[in-house]
């Protein structure tokens, strides 16, 4: 049964894509929340230099040494960027833009000089080909398991352990680094390992999916999840779910449309982000517009109860506290007046008898609550005038 599973090409492609997505999203969540997500782009390019240096020293194109070399080059990218920014000659974003192209160019130069005939090139690092992950296998007790499945499974477990065991520390250093320092904890002690793991995950993923899809998995699912919830553990859960869904739906759509599998997986992360951007329950564009409309309607209802309260039991009550006055005196059109009146009636702020409007006890209390600060200010101003 296991043999048939490992030989099932679509399952292996989707499994590798899902593992890359989970491993990337676990780390990407904290990078997005730290507003450092574009460091992933810098790291995913600069790791080529680390890969080439390790190959020149060991002649190994894969394995733990390559992961360590990539991790160190990623950390070096951030460290050099921070050192350059601390010089106060350039800003941090500009420093990143100066450092990672230089390291990437050095990696490309070393590749062209010393690795022309080796399976290491810039296109492989950037693009990859997830459709061929089933070809490179490792024999384990008679089972031929895709090498990418093993490497990404290992990195996914490592990243999950890192996030799970240091969840509180990561949460504190991400949301309140000043408090972390006040408590004697240096946020950089976790930031650099986070970047190191990001680099290691990138080099483990690049042969299968390439840096472009890896960057998409690091940034887009966490960003989409952040539009759906404010709870950190839910952001982690939702981002991993979106990454898996992108891998599965991206594969089937790519096969149906006969296009790049990795490219379609990246596209699907954007599709899910668009859905979250539009339909998210709290930060979604549509939800925010609905809340704004409700708030405007609520404000008009409050204006109505104040208007009725000011003219209640006065000689102008019969003229002002009628439906027609909403359009003539409050300058509301027919639609606004109708919607405001319906909302006020539904909220039991107002009662209607024919064309006449009366405040309920609740409506009167709301009006008094709104007017109380103005009355207090007026009393203070009157007292000040009397003292003078």
VOPA-503362 format. One record per residue (C-alpha): residue number from 1; residue in three letters; chain; x, y, z. Coordinates in pm, whole numbers, plus 50000, padded with zeros to 5 digits. Example, Ala and Ser with C-alpha at 12.3 -4.5 7.8 and 13.67 -1.06 7.14 Angstrom:
# VOPA-503362
  pos  code  unit      u      v      w
    1   ALA     A  51230  49550  50780
    2   SER     A  51367  49894  50714
# end
This chain:
# VOPA-503362
  pos  code  unit      u      v      w
    1   UNK     A  50000  50000  50000
    2   UNK     A  50279  50244  50091
    3   UNK     A  50461  50150  49775
    4   UNK     A  50156  50237  49566
    5   UNK     A  50122  50568  49752
    6   UNK     A  50482  50671  49688
    7   UNK     A  50448  50573  49324
    8   UNK     A  50132  50780  49281
    9   UNK     A  50270  51082  49096
   10   UNK     A  49986  51334  49162
   11   UNK     A  49983  51251  49533
   12   UNK     A  50360  51299  49560
   13   UNK     A  50348  51632  49376
   14   UNK     A  50067  51764  49597
   15   UNK     A  50231  51624  49912
   16   UNK     A  50562  51797  49840
   17   UNK     A  50383  52121  49757
   18   UNK     A  50180  52098  50077
   19   UNK     A  50489  52033  50289
   20   UNK     A  50669  52328  50133
   21   UNK     A  50363  52542  50197
   22   UNK     A  50331  52436  50562
   23   UNK     A  50702  52474  50636
   24   UNK     A  50711  52816  50469
   25   UNK     A  50387  52942  50623
   26   UNK     A  50492  52850  50977
   27   UNK     A  50794  53080  50950
   28   UNK     A  50635  53331  50715
   29   UNK     A  50364  53413  50965
   30   UNK     A  50617  53570  51200
   31   UNK     A  50803  53744  50918
   32   UNK     A  50477  53897  50792
   33   UNK     A  50379  54008  51142
   34   UNK     A  50726  54158  51190
   35   UNK     A  50682  54344  50861
   36   UNK     A  50995  54168  50737
   37   UNK     A  50836  53945  50476
   38   UNK     A  51041  54084  50188
   39   UNK     A  51352  53954  50360
   40   UNK     A  51238  53621  50220
   41   UNK     A  51295  53750  49868
   42   UNK     A  51644  53864  49962
   43   UNK     A  51726  53538  50135
   44   UNK     A  51589  53319  49856
   45   UNK     A  51827  53488  49612
   46   UNK     A  52135  53515  49833
   47   UNK     A  52130  53146  49929
   48   UNK     A  52274  53072  49586
   49   UNK     A  52606  53204  49714
   50   UNK     A  52592  52974  50017
   51   UNK     A  52505  52678  49797
   52   UNK     A  52798  52749  49564
   53   UNK     A  53047  52797  49848
   54   UNK     A  52947  52463  50001
   55   UNK     A  52974  52294  49661
   56   UNK     A  53319  52438  49602
   57   UNK     A  53434  52310  49943
   58   UNK     A  53264  51969  49945
   59   UNK     A  53143  51903  49587
   60   UNK     A  52801  51819  49736
   61   UNK     A  52493  51949  49557
   62   UNK     A  52251  51848  49832
   63   UNK     A  52238  51734  50192
   64   UNK     A  52269  51891  50536
   65   UNK     A  52583  52089  50451
   66   UNK     A  52398  52265  50172
   67   UNK     A  52116  52350  50414
   68   UNK     A  52365  52485  50668
   69   UNK     A  52545  52689  50402
   70   UNK     A  52220  52836  50278
   71   UNK     A  52111  52915  50632
   72   UNK     A  52435  53099  50702
   73   UNK     A  52415  53296  50379
   74   UNK     A  52058  53400  50463
   75   UNK     A  52161  53516  50809
   76   UNK     A  52460  53695  50654
   77   UNK     A  52223  53881  50421
   78   UNK     A  52024  54020  50711
   79   UNK     A  52331  54088  50925
   80   UNK     A  52507  54283  50648
   81   UNK     A  52186  54474  50573
   82   UNK     A  52153  54574  50939
   83   UNK     A  52518  54675  50959
   84   UNK     A  52479  54891  50649
   85   UNK     A  52159  55047  50784
   86   UNK     A  52328  55125  51119
   87   UNK     A  52578  55339  50933
   88   UNK     A  52284  55578  50884
   89   UNK     A  52394  55641  50527
   90   UNK     A  52107  55436  50381
   91   UNK     A  51771  55316  50508
   92   UNK     A  51708  54952  50595
   93   UNK     A  51504  54871  50286
   94   UNK     A  51771  55026  50065
   95   UNK     A  52038  54830  50254
   96   UNK     A  51856  54505  50174
   97   UNK     A  51835  54614  49811
   98   UNK     A  52210  54667  49807
   99   UNK     A  52319  54351  49986
  100   UNK     A  52115  54069  49836
  101   UNK     A  52177  54158  49467
  102   UNK     A  52548  54164  49544
  103   UNK     A  52538  53821  49710
  104   UNK     A  52313  53679  49439
  105   UNK     A  52541  53816  49168
  106   UNK     A  52840  53658  49341
  107   UNK     A  52656  53326  49350
  108   UNK     A  52568  53349  48980
  109   UNK     A  52928  53442  48895
  110   UNK     A  53068  53143  49086
  111   UNK     A  52811  52918  48917
  112   UNK     A  52915  53034  48570
  113   UNK     A  53283  53003  48649
  114   UNK     A  53299  52672  48832
  115   UNK     A  52969  52486  48797
  116   UNK     A  52868  52503  48433
  117   UNK     A  52832  52125  48410
  118   UNK     A  52678  52075  48754
  119   UNK     A  52307  52065  48836
  120   UNK     A  52327  52407  49003
  121   UNK     A  52208  52710  48810
  122   UNK     A  52010  53026  48870
  123   UNK     A  51703  52898  48685
  124   UNK     A  51692  52587  48903
  125   UNK     A  51710  52793  49221
  126   UNK     A  51447  53044  49109
  127   UNK     A  51197  52827  48923
  128   UNK     A  51241  52459  49010
  129   UNK     A  51001  52200  48871
  130   UNK     A  50764  52039  49115
  131   UNK     A  50624  51816  48843
  132   UNK     A  50944  51607  48849
  133   UNK     A  50983  51554  49224
  134   UNK     A  50879  51190  49187
  135   UNK     A  51185  51112  48973
  136   UNK     A  51452  51166  49242
  137   UNK     A  51392  50890  49495
  138   UNK     A  51570  50733  49789
  139   UNK     A  51532  50364  49874
  140   UNK     A  51417  50302  50231
  141   UNK     A  51348  49939  50318
  142   UNK     A  51245  49857  49967
  143   UNK     A  51032  50168  49926
  144   UNK     A  51134  50437  49677
  145   UNK     A  51049  50764  49847
  146   UNK     A  51089  51100  49667
  147   UNK     A  51391  51280  49808
  148   UNK     A  51204  51612  49819
  149   UNK     A  50931  51451  50028
  150   UNK     A  51188  51344  50287
  151   UNK     A  51377  51674  50297
  152   UNK     A  51063  51887  50314
  153   UNK     A  50904  51653  50568
  154   UNK     A  51213  51688  50787
  155   UNK     A  51217  52071  50757
  156   UNK     A  50843  52088  50822
  157   UNK     A  50887  51892  51147
  158   UNK     A  51182  52113  51250
  159   UNK     A  50988  52432  51180
  160   UNK     A  50682  52300  51362
  161   UNK     A  50892  52212  51667
  162   UNK     A  51060  52554  51658
  163   UNK     A  50726  52737  51648
  164   UNK     A  50558  52508  51903
  165   UNK     A  50835  52504  52163
  166   UNK     A  50910  52875  52138
  167   UNK     A  50558  52998  52067
  168   UNK     A  50536  53235  52366
  169   UNK     A  50882  53378  52304
  170   UNK     A  50814  53426  51934
  171   UNK     A  50482  53591  52013
  172   UNK     A  50639  53832  52262
  173   UNK     A  50936  53926  52043
  174   UNK     A  50708  53972  51742
  175   UNK     A  50436  54190  51892
  176   UNK     A  50625  54374  52167
  177   UNK     A  51005  54363  52127
  178   UNK     A  51040  54655  52371
  179   UNK     A  50870  54454  52645
  180   UNK     A  51086  54156  52558
  181   UNK     A  51399  54368  52609
  182   UNK     A  51259  54508  52933
  183   UNK     A  51214  54152  53057
  184   UNK     A  51575  54077  52974
  185   UNK     A  51506  53882  52655
  186   UNK     A  51684  53975  52332
  187   UNK     A  51441  53944  52035
  188   UNK     A  51734  53889  51798
  189   UNK     A  51805  53558  51970
  190   UNK     A  51496  53426  51796
  191   UNK     A  51499  53647  51487
  192   UNK     A  51825  53511  51349
  193   UNK     A  51731  53144  51404
  194   UNK     A  51400  53226  51234
  195   UNK     A  51587  53363  50935
  196   UNK     A  51828  53071  50943
  197   UNK     A  51542  52824  50928
  198   UNK     A  51384  53026  50649
  199   UNK     A  51707  52997  50450
  200   UNK     A  51735  52624  50524
  201   UNK     A  51374  52569  50416
  202   UNK     A  51438  52768  50100
  203   UNK     A  51735  52556  49995
  204   UNK     A  51546  52236  50075
  205   UNK     A  51255  52360  49866
  206   UNK     A  51429  52521  49571
  207   UNK     A  51505  52199  49381
  208   UNK     A  51139  52101  49397
  209   UNK     A  50943  52423  49374
  210   UNK     A  51197  52700  49318
  211   UNK     A  51240  53024  49506
  212   UNK     A  50943  53199  49344
  213   UNK     A  50684  52954  49474
  214   UNK     A  50865  52939  49807
  215   UNK     A  50838  53318  49842
  216   UNK     A  50469  53297  49756
  217   UNK     A  50414  53035  50027
  218   UNK     A  50606  53238  50286
  219   UNK     A  50419  53563  50228
  220   UNK     A  50076  53510  50074
  221   UNK     A  49907  53244  50295
  222   UNK     A  50005  53422  50622
  223   UNK     A  49889  53753  50477
  224   UNK     A  49557  53598  50379
  225   UNK     A  49521  53432  50720
  226   UNK     A  49590  53765  50895
  227   UNK     A  49286  53908  50713
  228   UNK     A  49071  53631  50862
  229   UNK     A  49167  53640  51232
  230   UNK     A  49363  53826  51498
  231   UNK     A  49457  53518  51702
  232   UNK     A  49813  53409  51635
  233   UNK     A  49749  53035  51659
  234   UNK     A  49461  53073  51417
  235   UNK     A  49678  53271  51176
  236   UNK     A  49926  52981  51180
  237   UNK     A  49649  52726  51128
  238   UNK     A  49473  52920  50853
  239   UNK     A  49797  52998  50669
  240   UNK     A  49896  52630  50663
  241   UNK     A  49546  52537  50547
  242   UNK     A  49558  52794  50266
  243   UNK     A  49901  52665  50160
  244   UNK     A  49776  52306  50141
  245   UNK     A  49460  52413  49957
  246   UNK     A  49673  52611  49709
  247   UNK     A  49892  52309  49642
  248   UNK     A  49599  52075  49581
  249   UNK     A  49381  52311  49378
  250   UNK     A  49685  52447  49193
  251   UNK     A  49784  52097  49080
  252   UNK     A  49441  52005  48945
  253   UNK     A  49397  52340  48770
  254   UNK     A  49745  52313  48617
  255   UNK     A  49668  51967  48480
  256   UNK     A  49331  52085  48349
  257   UNK     A  49476  52397  48182
  258   UNK     A  49805  52227  48085
  259   UNK     A  50021  52496  48248
  260   UNK     A  50305  52509  48499
  261   UNK     A  50214  52329  48821
  262   UNK     A  50431  52547  49045
  263   UNK     A  50306  52861  48873
  264   UNK     A  49944  52763  48923
  265   UNK     A  50007  52684  49290
  266   UNK     A  50148  53035  49331
  267   UNK     A  49848  53178  49147
  268   UNK     A  49610  52995  49380
  269   UNK     A  49775  53151  49686
  270   UNK     A  49686  53485  49526
  271   UNK     A  49331  53369  49459
  272   UNK     A  49279  53270  49824
  273   UNK     A  49433  53599  49935
  274   UNK     A  49187  53783  49710
  275   UNK     A  48896  53597  49866
  276   UNK     A  49024  53684  50215
  277   UNK     A  49080  54046  50108
  278   UNK     A  48724  54074  49981
  279   UNK     A  48526  53847  50213
  280   UNK     A  48727  53838  50537
  281   UNK     A  48491  53868  50836
  282   UNK     A  48678  54157  50997
  283   UNK     A  48932  54309  50759
  284   UNK     A  48771  54207  50430
  285   UNK     A  48683  54489  50193
  286   UNK     A  48315  54396  50181
  287   UNK     A  48288  54350  50558
  288   UNK     A  48451  54688  50619
  289   UNK     A  48213  54855  50375
  290   UNK     A  47914  54693  50547
  291   UNK     A  48042  54814  50884
  292   UNK     A  48089  55166  50749
  293   UNK     A  47735  55169  50614
  294   UNK     A  47599  55040  50944
  295   UNK     A  47797  55303  51132
  296   UNK     A  47663  55580  50910
  297   UNK     A  47311  55449  50964
  298   UNK     A  47370  55431  51340
  299   UNK     A  47500  55789  51342
  300   UNK     A  47189  55909  51158
  301   UNK     A  46970  55724  51410
  302   UNK     A  47153  55901  51691
  303   UNK     A  47105  56233  51513
  304   UNK     A  46734  56157  51485
  305   UNK     A  46686  56086  51856
  306   UNK     A  46874  56406  51946
  307   UNK     A  46655  56603  51705
  308   UNK     A  46338  56458  51856
  309   UNK     A  46465  56509  52210
  310   UNK     A  46549  56877  52150
  311   UNK     A  46197  56949  52027
  312   UNK     A  46012  56719  52264
  313   UNK     A  45747  56899  52470
  314   UNK     A  45811  57229  52294
  315   UNK     A  45589  57443  52078
  316   UNK     A  45772  57313  51771
  317   UNK     A  45715  56944  51847
  318   UNK     A  45422  56907  51609
  319   UNK     A  45628  57062  51331
  320   UNK     A  45971  56909  51396
  321   UNK     A  45892  56561  51527
  322   UNK     A  45725  56436  51213
  323   UNK     A  45844  56223  50923
  324   UNK     A  45843  56512  50677
  325   UNK     A  46088  56707  50897
  326   UNK     A  46354  56441  50839
  327   UNK     A  46372  56544  50475
  328   UNK     A  46311  56917  50515
  329   UNK     A  46495  57004  50837
  330   UNK     A  46759  56730  50858
  331   UNK     A  46819  56753  50482
  332   UNK     A  46791  56379  50421
  333   UNK     A  46671  56243  50093
  334   UNK     A  46386  55995  50072
  335   UNK     A  46613  55689  50091
  336   UNK     A  46817  55813  50387
  337   UNK     A  46509  55919  50579
  338   UNK     A  46335  55586  50520
  339   UNK     A  46637  55373  50616
  340   UNK     A  46712  55582  50925
  341   UNK     A  46352  55564  51042
  342   UNK     A  46337  55187  50990
  343   UNK     A  46662  55137  51181
  344   UNK     A  46540  55356  51467
  345   UNK     A  46211  55169  51483
  346   UNK     A  46390  54831  51476
  347   UNK     A  46624  54944  51755
  348   UNK     A  46321  55061  51960
  349   UNK     A  46455  55415  51977
  350   UNK     A  46147  55572  51819
  351   UNK     A  45775  55503  51799
  352   UNK     A  45551  55620  51519
  353   UNK     A  45187  55721  51526
  354   UNK     A  45085  55821  51179
  355   UNK     A  45329  56090  51072
  356   UNK     A  45430  56182  51428
  357   UNK     A  45746  56041  51588
  358   UNK     A  45793  55985  51963
  359   UNK     A  46100  55884  52159
  360   UNK     A  46093  55561  52354
  361   UNK     A  46253  55541  52697
  362   UNK     A  46557  55384  52531
  363   UNK     A  46572  55657  52266
  364   UNK     A  46545  55928  52530
  365   UNK     A  46828  55769  52729
  366   UNK     A  47046  55758  52417
  367   UNK     A  46977  56124  52343
  368   UNK     A  47059  56225  52701
  369   UNK     A  47382  56024  52686
  370   UNK     A  47483  56203  52366
  371   UNK     A  47395  56549  52494
  372   UNK     A  47542  56511  52843
  373   UNK     A  47902  56606  52749
  374   UNK     A  47780  56922  52574
  375   UNK     A  47575  57018  52880
  376   UNK     A  47873  56967  53107
  377   UNK     A  48092  57181  52882
  378   UNK     A  47825  57447  52868
  379   UNK     A  47799  57447  53249
  380   UNK     A  48176  57481  53282
  381   UNK     A  48183  57770  53035
  382   UNK     A  47896  57942  53221
  383   UNK     A  48078  57901  53551
  384   UNK     A  48397  58042  53404
  385   UNK     A  48210  58346  53270
  386   UNK     A  48054  58410  53612
  387   UNK     A  48394  58394  53781
  388   UNK     A  48532  58649  53538
# end
